[in-house]
């Protein structure tokens, strides 16, 4: 059974930090690209960052570049999203997702698609207060 189990998140004041984790099981972790997405109330889902563990490809959306860091631990089959200098506009439910084609799609398009991922986590809320 494929699972993406998310942990982390919570509430923090602006300027603070949080780390999200996404633990994968049931598929070939290193081959897939794992991405973080977020959806704020009343807004469309957006791609935040993704990583392909097999070749180290990493992408960040402009809105988080320089503040968020994505990493992976292949032994633990876990992807992390370290979020620093958080802003109120980062408030959203954060989802991790895995997809075999995501990395190549991002490399070709320059942005993260937000639909048709192979697997999704259940989401974890992040609230940043001003």
C-alpha positions as CSV (number, residue, x, y, z in Angstrom):
1,X,0.0,0.0,0.0
2,X,1.4,3.4,-1.0
3,X,1.5,5.9,1.8
4,X,2.7,9.5,2.3
5,X,2.6,10.3,6.0
6,X,3.0,13.9,6.8
7,X,4.1,15.4,10.1
8,X,5.2,18.8,11.4
9,X,3.4,22.1,10.8
10,X,1.4,24.0,13.3
11,X,1.2,27.7,14.3
12,X,4.1,30.2,14.4
13,X,4.5,33.9,14.4
14,X,5.9,35.8,11.4
15,X,9.6,35.3,11.1
16,X,9.5,31.9,12.7
17,X,10.4,28.5,11.4
18,X,8.7,25.2,10.9
19,X,9.7,21.9,9.4
20,X,7.4,19.5,7.5
21,X,8.2,15.9,6.9
22,X,6.7,13.5,4.4
23,X,7.5,9.8,5.0
24,X,6.9,7.5,2.0
25,X,6.3,3.8,1.7
26,X,5.0,1.4,-0.9
27,X,6.8,2.8,-4.0
28,X,10.3,3.4,-5.3
29,X,11.2,6.5,-3.4
30,X,14.4,7.5,-5.1
31,X,12.9,7.4,-8.6
32,X,9.8,9.5,-8.0
33,X,9.9,13.2,-7.5
34,X,8.3,14.4,-4.2
35,X,6.8,17.8,-4.1
36,X,5.2,20.1,-1.5
37,X,2.1,21.9,-2.4
38,X,-0.1,24.3,-0.4
39,X,-3.6,25.6,-0.6
40,X,-4.8,28.7,1.3
41,X,-8.4,29.3,2.1
42,X,-10.2,30.5,-1.0
43,X,-7.1,30.1,-3.2
44,X,-6.0,27.6,-5.8
45,X,-3.4,25.0,-4.9
46,X,0.1,26.0,-5.7
47,X,3.4,24.1,-6.0
48,X,6.0,25.2,-3.5
49,X,9.0,23.0,-4.0
50,X,10.0,19.5,-5.2
51,X,13.0,17.2,-5.2
52,X,14.0,14.1,-7.2
53,X,16.2,12.1,-4.8
54,X,17.8,10.0,-7.5
55,X,19.6,13.0,-9.2
56,X,19.2,15.8,-6.7
57,X,17.0,18.0,-8.9
58,X,15.4,20.7,-6.8
59,X,12.8,23.4,-7.6
60,X,11.4,26.3,-5.6
61,X,8.6,28.6,-6.4
62,X,9.6,32.2,-6.5
63,X,7.4,32.9,-3.5
64,X,9.5,30.7,-1.2
65,X,12.9,30.9,-2.8
66,X,15.6,31.8,-0.2
67,X,13.3,31.0,2.7
68,X,12.4,27.3,2.3
69,X,14.7,24.4,1.9
70,X,13.7,21.0,0.6
71,X,15.8,17.9,1.4
72,X,15.5,14.1,1.4
73,X,16.8,11.2,3.3
74,X,16.7,8.1,1.1
75,X,17.4,5.7,4.0
76,X,14.3,7.0,5.8
77,X,12.4,7.6,2.6
78,X,11.5,11.0,3.9
79,X,11.4,14.4,2.3
80,X,11.6,17.5,4.5
81,X,10.6,21.1,4.0
82,X,12.4,23.5,6.2
83,X,10.5,26.8,6.3
84,X,12.3,29.8,7.6
85,X,11.3,33.5,7.9
86,X,7.6,32.5,7.6
87,X,5.1,35.1,6.5
88,X,1.4,35.4,7.1
89,X,0.9,34.7,3.4
90,X,2.5,31.3,3.9
91,X,-0.6,30.2,5.9
92,X,-2.1,27.2,4.1
93,X,-2.7,23.5,4.3
94,X,0.5,21.9,3.0
95,X,0.4,18.6,1.1
96,X,3.2,16.4,-0.1
97,X,2.8,14.4,-3.3
98,X,4.9,12.0,-5.2
99,X,4.8,11.5,-9.0
100,X,7.1,9.7,-11.4
101,X,6.8,12.4,-14.1
102,X,6.8,15.5,-11.9
103,X,10.5,16.2,-12.1
104,X,10.7,16.0,-15.9
105,X,7.5,18.1,-16.1
106,X,8.9,20.8,-13.9
107,X,12.2,20.8,-15.8
108,X,10.3,21.3,-19.0
109,X,7.6,23.8,-17.9
110,X,9.6,25.7,-15.2
111,X,6.7,25.5,-12.8
112,X,5.0,22.8,-10.8
113,X,1.7,21.4,-12.1
114,X,-0.8,21.0,-9.3
115,X,-2.9,18.1,-10.6
116,X,-2.5,14.5,-11.6
117,X,0.1,13.5,-9.0
118,X,0.4,9.7,-8.4
119,X,0.1,9.9,-4.6
120,X,-0.9,12.6,-2.1
121,X,-0.5,13.0,1.6
122,X,-3.4,14.0,3.7
123,X,-2.2,17.6,4.4
124,X,-1.1,19.5,7.4
125,X,-2.0,23.0,8.3
126,X,0.5,25.8,8.8
127,X,-0.7,29.1,10.3
128,X,1.6,32.1,10.5
129,X,0.4,35.0,12.6
130,X,1.5,38.6,12.2
